[in-house]
Amino acid sequence: MKLKIIYLVIFVIFCVFIVPVRASGASLTISKDSSASYIGSSVTAPLSSMVDFNVVKLTNNSSHTITVYSIKVTRSGGTDDYFASVAIFKLQGASRTQIGSNQNLNSGIAYFGDLYLNIDPVSSVSLVIVASVSNMAVNGQQIGLGINSGDNLLLTDSVLTIDGSADAIMRTVVKNVADTTPPAAPGNISVSQSAVGESLIKISWSDPADSDLAKISVYRSNIKGQLGEVVCSFERPVFTSTVCNDKNFIVGNTYYYTVKAADTAGNISVDSTQYSGIFYPKGLNIMLDSSSPAANSSVAASSTNATLAVFKFFASGSAIDVAKLKIAGIGDGRNIFSLKLYVGGVLKDTIDNSANILASASQPIDFSFLTNQESKFSIPADSGVLVLISADISSTALAGTIKLAVASLTQPITAVTVYGLNIYANPITITSTYVPPPNNQTAPPPANQNTNTQNNSSCNLGSIPEGATIRARGDIDVYIIKYVGSKKFKRLILSPSVFNNYGHLKWSDIKDVEQCVVDSFTTSELVRAVGDPKVYKLYPSGDTGEKKWVTTADAFLRMGFDWDAIYEINQFDRDSYILGSQMN
C-alpha cells in the first residue's frame, strides 16, 4: 500500500513539473482573410508568373508575441506537377514582402521552414499564398492551395494551441484559351489642382469592373490628342489607389492626361477621355486665353465691339479683388474710339477715347479701367474668370497693328503675388483706307513696331521673321530667333551637326546682319525637348557644352529665369550637351 502511494506522488510531480500544461482556449487562430474574395474562380495554364491562390490570416489571441517557425502549404486537387513553384508573401498595407524562398510541392505539401515570423500580442498578420501554374495542369481540373489545420504550422513555443484552417480556394484550370478581350477604359476622369500648399496636379478615375484587371496607367502629354509618357502606374490588386499625383511639371503649362487599363493577358483598353490640367502658383495668375483672337486676325476701321484680347485671371489659394486695371500695348491709340472691359461676359467699364482720335501725333495705348474707388471685380479662391478687351475702331483708323497686355493692377483688400503681367495678346491687324489730311505732318507709326529698337542710326534692324537664323557679319555663331510679345530672343545653335539635324533649317537661309542687330536680341539658354517637361539651363562651349536640369518651378523663379525664354528643341540638340549637376 505504501508503495502505491509513493508511485502516485511521483506521477503527480511528473505531471506538474515535467509535462507542460497546454493553455486553455486558442492562442493562435488560422482563418481565411476577407481580402481573398478577389481571387478568381479560374486560372490560366501555363502561367510562368506568380498568381494569388489564397490569403490566410494568422491571429495571435495571447498576451505575448508568437513566433511561427514553419508553415506547410497543402495542395487540393490536381497533382504536384500542376504547380511549377509556390511562395508566401506577408502583406504590409498595400505592399508585400516574401518570407522564405520559393518551394516545390512534394506529396501535396510545400514546406517553408526557418521563417521566424513574429506576430504581436492580440494582433494578426495576413499571408498571400502564390504559385505559378505549369503546362502539366489539365484543362478543366480544379486546384487550390491552403493551410488546412493547425498541424500545418510549427511554433517556437510548442505549448500554445493552434486552431482553425484556411482551406484552399479552388480554381479551374483553363488551357489554350487566348484572352483577346481588352478591359473597359477607366471612367469618371477628373484632373484638378491640389490643395493649397501642395505643388501637384491630381488625376483621379474609376477602375473598370473587369475581373482580370491587372494594371492602371496614367499618361501625360504636352500636346492635346497625344498619349505622351506614363506618370503613374498601379498594379492591381496589390495597389488599389485611384489617384495619381503628378509633381514633375512646369508651373503654368497645360498638360493632357489619359488613363488606360490592362488585364492579366496583356490586353490594353482604349484611351479614356483626355482631360487637361494646369498648376497655378499661389496668387493671381494672368494668361492669354485660348479664346483670344489668333495671330494674324484683322479688324476693319469703323468696327464695333471688336475683340482685341481675352485674358484668363485665376486666383490660386485665396479670393482676390482686382481694381485699377491698366491695359497697355503696342500700336496707335488714335485708332481706338472706345475701349471696353468685360469680366465673365459682363460689361464692367468703358473708356471713351473719342477726343484723341484726331490728334496730330500718335497716341500711346495706355488705358486704366476700374479707377473708381468702388469699382472692382472679385475672383473666388481657386477659380478663374475671363477678362475680355474689345474696342470700337475709329472710322479714321490708320492701317497698323495693335497688341494689348495687362500692364498693372491693384488688389484693394489683400496684396498677392501676380504672375503674367505684360504678356501680350496676339497682334491684331487694322485694315483701313483712311488717308490723313495734308495738314497732318506726323506719319503714323510703322505696322510692325519694335520696342527694343536701338537708338543707332547706322543699325538697320529690318524685318527678321519668327524662326529665322541669323549671324553677325564676320562671325560663325548662328542663332535662331523667336518673339514673345515685345520680347525678342535668340538661341545659339551649338554645332553644324545640330543645325543639320533640324531638317527645316538650311544654310542658305542664314541671314548675315550687323552685330548691333544680333545684340538687340536677348540670348536665351533655357530649353526643353519636345515631349519632355524638364527644363535645362545650357552652358555652350565651342561645339560642346553642358546642360543643368532646373528641377522645380520654385528654383526656376528663384533664379530669376523667364518662362518666355524657354525654347523647345529636339532630343538630338538636347543630348549634344553633357548632363551637369542639378539646379535645385
BANU-222503 format. One record per residue (C-alpha): x negated, y negated, z; residue in three letters. Coordinates in pm, whole numbers, padded with zeros to 5 digits, always signed. Layout:
// BANU-222503
XYZALA ...
END
This chain:
// BANU-222503
+00000+00000+00000MET -00283-00239+00084LYS -00448-00158-00247LEU -00132-00256-00440LYS -00120-00589-00255ILE -00485-00659-00345ILE -00416-00587-00716TYR -00115-00818-00707LEU -00320-01106-00562VAL -00592-01056-00824ILE -00330-01061-01103PHE -00179-01389-00976VAL -00524-01551-00954ILE -00596-01440-01313PHE -00270-01593-01440CYS -00332-01921-01263VAL -00699-01974-01334PHE -00780-01764-01639ILE -00473-01760-01871VAL -00375-02117-01984PRO -00013-02209-01941VAL +00143-02349-02263ARG +00315-02686-02226ALA +00692-02684-02220SER +00860-02825-02535GLY +00693-02902-02873ALA +00368-03101-02864SER +00330-03126-03243LEU +00613-03105-03496THR +00586-03025-03868ILE +00857-03172-04092SER +00914-03288-04446LYS +00855-03663-04487ASP +01158-03856-04617SER +00941-04012-04890SER +00922-03666-05053ALA +01254-03749-05217SER +01071-03900-05515TYR +00918-03566-05617ILE +01088-03440-05931GLY +01254-03106-05998SER +01021-03015-06287SER +00651-03024-06363VAL +00471-03013-06698THR +00210-02744-06769ALA -00076-02756-06833PRO -00149-03074-06633LEU -00515-03145-06560SER -00442-03445-06338SER -00312-03402-05984MET +00060-03448-05922VAL +00254-03460-05595ASP +00418-03138-05472PHE +00516-03221-05113ASN +00494-03488-04842VAL +00454-03349-04489VAL +00490-03540-04161LYS +00294-03427-03854LEU +00438-03580-03536THR +00245-03590-03206ASN +00504-03571-02926ASN +00247-03566-02646SER +00082-03844-02449SER -00271-03778-02574HIS -00445-03756-02912THR -00410-03430-03103ILE -00681-03322-03347THR -00589-03094-03639VAL -00887-02874-03729TYR -00750-02687-04029SER -00441-02659-04248ILE -00314-02373-04463LYS -00102-02472-04762VAL +00126-02190-04875THR +00242-02127-05231ARG +00604-02044-05309SER +00690-01882-05645GLY +00460-01805-05934GLY +00107-01672-05882THR -00221-01820-05760ASP -00347-01884-06112ASP -00050-02115-06181TYR -00243-02379-05984PHE -00585-02497-06105ALA -00660-02692-05788SER -00492-02809-05464VAL -00577-03113-05246ALA -00443-03301-04943ILE -00426-03681-04905PHE -00347-03883-04594LYS -00100-04168-04655LEU -00204-04508-04517GLN +00060-04760-04613GLY +00059-04778-04994ALA -00287-04618-05025SER -00415-04262-04997ARG -00732-04107-04853THR -00828-03749-04936GLN -00901-03522-04641ILE -01109-03213-04705GLY -01208-03107-05055SER -01014-02956-05346ASN -00928-02589-05292GLN -00810-02291-05494ASN -00531-02056-05391LEU -00621-01712-05258ASN -00340-01469-05181SER -00095-01757-05188GLY -00291-01979-04947ILE -00518-02283-04995ALA -00727-02320-04676TYR -00854-02665-04569PHE -01100-02647-04277GLY -01321-02881-04072ASP -01066-03165-04113LEU -01073-03317-03762TYR -00758-03514-03840LEU -00668-03722-03533ASN -00303-03801-03455ILE -00250-04072-03191ASP -00016-04013-02895PRO +00357-04036-02976VAL +00291-04112-03344SER +00282-03936-03678SER +00081-03906-03996VAL +00206-03818-04344SER +00012-03589-04576LEU +00067-03553-04951VAL +00003-03211-05099ILE -00107-03249-05462VAL -00209-02999-05727ALA -00292-02959-06093SER -00094-02701-06291VAL -00284-02461-06518SER -00197-02323-06859ASN -00124-01989-06689MET +00202-02125-06547ALA +00502-01963-06713VAL +00773-02178-06863ASN +01090-02179-06653GLY +00924-02041-06337GLN +00976-02227-06010GLN +00672-02314-05800ILE +00603-02518-05488GLY +00359-02583-05204LEU +00433-02635-04836GLY +00336-02577-04474ILE +00574-02303-04374ASN +00516-02276-03998SER +00305-02376-03701GLY +00072-02087-03778ASP -00044-02284-04081ASN -00213-02542-03855LEU -00506-02491-03618LEU -00560-02749-03342LEU -00880-02807-03146THR -00658-02788-02836ASP -00513-02437-02858SER -00294-02493-02551VAL -00048-02711-02739LEU +00254-02573-02918THR +00341-02636-03284ILE +00698-02627-03411ASP +00875-02685-03741GLY +00782-02646-04106SER +00774-02830-04438ALA +00896-02575-04689ASP +00793-02606-05050ALA +00982-02835-05288ILE +01050-02605-05579MET +00973-02743-05925ARG +01049-02577-06258THR +00754-02532-06496VAL +00809-02698-06834VAL +00565-02597-07108LYS +00512-02707-07466ASN +00786-02970-07444VAL +00639-03300-07556ALA +00789-03608-07390ASP +00812-03874-07659THR +01077-04091-07497THR +00935-04416-07357PRO +01073-04564-07037PRO +01300-04865-07048ALA +01140-05207-07027ALA +01131-05375-06684PRO +01411-05629-06631GLY +01502-05933-06423ASN +01170-06103-06503ILE +01102-06419-06305SER +00798-06648-06322VAL +00758-06921-06062SER +00501-07132-05885GLN +00406-07009-05539SER +00500-07171-05211ALA +00318-07492-05121VAL -00040-07424-05012GLY -00096-07119-05233GLU -00260-07158-05573SER -00089-06880-05762LEU +00181-06807-06018ILE +00428-06537-05905LYS +00573-06288-06156ILE +00849-06056-06033SER +01064-05793-06204TRP +01283-05485-06151SER +01145-05140-06235ASP +01331-04929-06492PRO +01524-04634-06349ALA +01325-04364-06538ASP +01242-04068-06311SER +00897-04017-06472ASP +00783-04380-06430LEU +00405-04386-06384ALA +00277-04743-06426LYS +00384-05107-06448ILE +00153-05356-06623SER +00183-05735-06633VAL +00027-05915-06931TYR -00063-06283-06972ARG -00129-06480-07289SER -00216-06840-07371ASN -00009-06809-07688ILE +00367-06761-07696LYS +00470-06432-07855GLY +00135-06260-07799GLN +00079-05990-07535LEU -00260-06109-07408GLY -00451-05936-07126GLU -00346-05733-06821VAL -00346-05937-06499VAL -00176-05679-06269CYS -00127-05303-06286SER +00063-05085-06036PHE +00055-04703-06033GLU +00389-04552-05941ARG +00486-04413-05695PRO +00172-04497-05491VAL +00216-04874-05525PHE +00575-04996-05506THR +00519-05371-05541SER +00735-05554-05797THR +00547-05884-05763VAL +00225-05986-05940CYS +00035-06289-05806ASN -00176-06449-06079ASP -00456-06658-05926LYS -00704-06687-06215ASN -00568-06975-06424PHE -00629-07336-06522ILE -00407-07589-06348VAL -00155-07746-06586GLY -00193-07480-06859ASN +00113-07290-06977THR +00088-06909-06972TYR +00324-06648-07114TYR +00394-06330-06915TYR +00519-05990-07034THR +00589-05677-06823VAL +00567-05321-06962LYS +00628-04973-06818ALA +00458-04637-06888ALA +00568-04283-06797ASP +00373-03974-06689THR +00344-03858-07052ALA +00177-04183-07153GLY +00477-04326-07335ASN +00489-04708-07313ILE +00803-04920-07308SER +00878-05205-07543VAL +00779-05551-07424ASP +01000-05714-07167SER +01141-06057-07237THR +00849-06303-07222GLN +00860-06590-06974TYR +00627-06885-06934SER +00468-07017-06618GLY +00256-07316-06521ILE +00090-07414-06195PHE +00125-07773-06083TYR -00115-07909-05819PRO +00042-08078-05518LYS +00153-08426-05613GLY +00312-08584-05921LEU +00224-08413-06250ASN +00283-08605-06574ILE +00253-08425-06907MET +00379-08461-07261LEU +00692-08251-07304ASP +00736-08017-07600SER +01050-08212-07699SER +00840-08524-07764SER +00808-08618-08133PRO +00536-08424-08310ALA +00228-08580-08462ALA +00290-08749-08799ASN +00651-08827-08707SER +00776-09152-08852SER +01039-09414-08780VAL +01159-09686-09014ALA +01194-10058-08941ALA +01540-10154-08812SER +01584-09811-08649SER +01795-09800-08334THR +01709-09599-08021ASN +01426-09410-08190ALA +01248-09167-07955THR +00877-09252-07923LEU +00773-09018-07640ALA +00909-08767-07387VAL +00710-08701-07070PHE +00779-08441-06802LYS +00740-08560-06441PHE +00701-08266-06198PHE +00695-08317-05819ALA +00495-08036-05656SER +00511-07987-05283GLY +00741-08273-05185SER +01011-08501-05323ALA +00880-08814-05496ILE +01034-09155-05567ASP +00900-09339-05872VAL +00922-09714-05928ALA +00743-09989-06124LYS +00668-09759-06413LEU +00425-09913-06659LYS +00423-09791-07021ILE +00123-09895-07228ALA -00002-09789-07565GLY -00178-09849-07892ILE -00007-10045-08166GLY +00157-10384-08219ASP +00422-10483-07963GLY +00584-10712-08219ARG +00733-10402-08382ASN +00949-10330-08075ILE +01274-10524-08042PHE +01365-10348-07717SER +01225-10054-07521LEU +01444-09815-07318LYS +01374-09575-07033LEU +01587-09260-06990TYR +01545-09029-06688VAL +01714-08690-06709GLY +01917-08815-07005GLY +02047-09121-06820VAL +01951-09475-06925LEU +01764-09632-06630LYS +01620-09955-06770ASP +01591-10163-07088THR +01327-10423-07173ILE +01421-10698-07421ASP +01118-10789-07631ASN +01303-10986-07899SER +01131-11313-07800ALA +00792-11173-07907ASN +00871-11006-08238ILE +00791-11315-08449LEU +00472-11409-08262ALA +00187-11518-08488SER -00064-11288-08317ALA -00030-10917-08249SER +00121-10830-07912GLN -00007-10558-07677PRO +00216-10265-07586ILE +00243-10317-07212ASP +00590-10281-07060PHE +00690-10243-06695SER +01015-10065-06607PHE +01198-10046-06272LEU +01044-10367-06139THR +01347-10448-05924ASN +01277-10351-05564GLN +01580-10121-05553GLU +01508-09962-05890SER +01358-09617-05874LYS +01427-09259-05966PHE +01382-08957-05743SER +01239-08615-05822ILE +01329-08330-05582PRO +01045-08118-05443ALA +00910-07851-05679ASP +01121-07963-05974SER +01085-08190-06274GLY +01269-08446-06483VAL +01225-08560-06841LEU +01134-08925-06892VAL +01219-09040-07245LEU +01099-09365-07401ILE +01294-09494-07701SER +01288-09819-07894ALA +01491-10039-08122ASP +01245-10114-08400ILE +01242-10469-08530SER +01356-10539-08885SER +01032-10739-08920THR +00818-10447-08804ALA +00481-10411-08972LEU +00362-10076-09106ALA +00140-09906-08849GLY +00138-09658-08563THR +00250-09657-08202ILE +00110-09430-07929LYS +00256-09451-07579LEU +00125-09338-07240ALA +00231-09369-06876VAL -00029-09618-06752ALA +00069-09660-06385SER +00350-09631-06131LEU +00415-09668-05761THR +00574-09437-05503GLN +00779-09660-05266PRO +00804-09410-04978ILE +00508-09172-04972THR +00192-09206-05178ALA +00093-08887-05359VAL -00180-08778-05597THR -00082-08846-05958VAL -00211-08628-06242TYR -00174-08710-06612GLY -00181-09089-06625LEU -00293-09231-06962ASN -00226-08908-07150ILE -00099-09033-07484TYR +00201-08908-07674ALA +00160-08824-08042ASN +00125-09124-08274PRO +00447-09239-08439ILE +00415-09397-08782THR +00628-09704-08851ILE +00729-09733-09215THR +00806-10085-09333SER +00804-10302-09645THR +00814-10626-09449TYR +00564-10892-09557VAL +00491-11170-09302PRO +00547-11529-09419PRO +00249-11720-09569PRO +00201-11937-09259ASN +00126-11626-09055ASN -00251-11624-09077GLN -00306-11334-08840THR -00316-10998-09011ALA -00152-10706-08833PRO -00382-10452-08669PRO -00504-10155-08877PRO -00284-09847-08886ALA -00539-09633-08700ASN -00667-09842-08411GLN -00951-09704-08202ASN -01013-09850-07857THR -01364-09703-07847ASN -01498-09904-08144THR -01831-10060-08056GLN -01891-10433-08098ASN -02161-10374-08353ASN -02106-10528-08694SER -02370-10300-08850SER -02197-09983-08723CYS -01911-09878-08953ASN -01711-09602-08781LEU -01497-09540-09085GLY -01237-09263-09064SER -01351-08933-08914ILE -01068-08676-08900PRO -00997-08426-08623GLU -01222-08119-08653GLY -01482-08293-08874ALA -01851-08208-08840THR -02098-08498-08818ILE -02468-08560-08759ARG -02678-08872-08727ALA -02888-08959-09030ARG -03233-08801-08995GLY -03116-08568-08713ASP -03050-08192-08726ILE -02790-08170-08445ASP -02439-08108-08579VAL -02130-08197-08373TYR -01763-08111-08415ILE -01511-08387-08342ILE -01176-08389-08158LYS -00936-08657-08032TYR -00708-08654-07728VAL -00506-08972-07716GLY -00755-09259-07720SER -01036-09026-07609LYS -01298-08920-07862LYS -01512-08612-07802PHE -01800-08442-07980LYS -01942-08095-07909ARG -02281-07968-08018LEU -02281-07660-08242ILE -02560-07457-08083LEU -02727-07297-08386SER -02689-07218-08758PRO -02568-06867-08671SER -02290-07013-08455VAL -02197-07257-08735PHE -02183-06974-08992ASN -01969-06759-08760ASN -01686-07013-08794TYR -01558-06921-09138GLY -01381-07253-09192HIS -01696-07464-09141LEU -01905-07548-09448LYS -02248-07705-09454TRP -02145-07918-09749SER -01869-08077-09537ASP -02106-08217-09273ILE -02081-08597-09273LYS -02403-08790-09217ASP -02329-09106-09016VAL -02515-09376-08830GLU -02644-09292-08483GLN -02410-09550-08333CYS -02114-09358-08476VAL -02231-09037-08309VAL -02287-09231-07984ASP -01931-09367-07992SER -01803-09014-07915PHE -01824-08868-07564THR -02026-08546-07552THR -01827-08250-07417SER -01994-07939-07275GLU -01675-07777-07142LEU -01540-07476-07333VAL -01324-07168-07309ARG -01299-06881-07556ALA -00974-06807-07739VAL -00765-06576-07520GLY -00988-06626-07213ASP -00877-06867-06938PRO -01228-06902-06796LYS -01379-07250-06843VAL -01758-07277-06875TYR -01997-07571-06846LYS -02263-07541-07119LEU -02629-07634-07096TYR -02767-07623-07454PRO -03143-07596-07506SER -03256-07582-07867GLY -03087-07286-08036ASP -03016-07119-07699THR -02856-07227-07375GLY -02685-07132-07051GLU -02318-07124-06950LYS -02181-07152-06597LYS -01825-07048-06505TRP -01619-07315-06327VAL -01437-07068-06101THR -01140-07275-05977THR -00932-07576-06067ALA -01036-07738-05738ASP -01402-07703-05837ALA -01325-07848-06181PHE -01161-08157-06033LEU -01419-08193-05756ARG -01697-08210-06015MET -01518-08488-06199GLY -01458-08292-06520PHE -01191-08397-06771ASP -00931-08136-06878TRP -00902-08311-07216ASP -01272-08249-07282ALA -01231-07869-07296ILE -01298-07721-07643TYR -01152-07383-07744GLU -01424-07176-07915ILE -01463-06822-08044ASN -01628-06543-07843GLN -01941-06537-08059PHE -02004-06902-07978ASP -01940-06844-07605ARG -02162-06535-07591ASP -02451-06721-07761SER -02511-06880-07420TYR -02674-06683-07136ILE -02450-06649-06829LEU -02581-06851-06536GLY -02465-06898-06178SER -02101-06980-06097GLN -01982-07331-06021MET -01763-07300-05710ASN 
END
